[in-house]
Amino acid sequence: MNLKEFWNSYKGAIIGIVVAILILVTRLHDLILAIVILVLGALTGNYVQQNKEDVKTKLKTFIDKM
C-alpha cells in the first residue's frame, strides 16, 4: 500500500487525530467543555419551560418510584 492509498483510506482518522492533538495542546478542551455544558443547560431549561406540566408529572412519577 503506497502513501496515496493510505491517505485516501485513513484521511478522516488522520485529520481527527491532528485536530484532537491541537485541542489538547492548546487546552481548548476546557473551553469546548464549558460551551457544551452551557448549551445543554440552555436546552434543558428551554425544554422544561416549554413542557412544564409534562416535566412535573415525569418528576413526580420518578420521585414516587424512589
N, C-alpha and C positions, 0 to 999 in steps of 0.2 A: 504494500500500500504506500503510495507516494504521499508527499505533503499536501498536494491539492485535494486528493481523495479524503485524507484525514480531516482537513479543514472543512470540506463540504459535509462530512458525516457528523462532525462534532462542533460545528460552528456555534450553535446555541449554548452548549455547555461551556465552551471556552470563554465566550463573551460573559456568561453568567458568573463564572469564576473570577474574571477580571473585575467586574462590577462589584462583586462581594468583597474582594480584596481591597478595592478602593474605598468602599463604605467602612470597612473595619479599620483601615489605616487612618482615615480622616475623622474617625469617630462620629460619622454621620448617623450611625445606627441609633444613638441616643435621641437625635432629633427626629428620625423616622419613627421610632417607638412612641415618642411624645405626640407626634402628629396622628398616628394611628389611634392612640388612646383618646385624643380629643375628638376625632371623627366618630369613633364608636360611642363615646359619651353623648355626642350631639344626636346621633341616630337613635340611640336608646331613649333619650329624653323626648325626642320628637315622636317616637312610636308611642311612648307612654301618654304623652299629651293628646295624641290623636285617638287613642283607644283606651280611655280612662276606665270605662266600665268593664271592658274585656279584661284589662290588666287586674282590676280589683277582684274579679271573680277567679281568675287564674291564681293570684296570690293567696286568696282565701282558701282555695282548694289545696294549694301546696302546703300552706301552714297547717290546715286541718289534718293532712296526711302525716305530718311530723308528729 
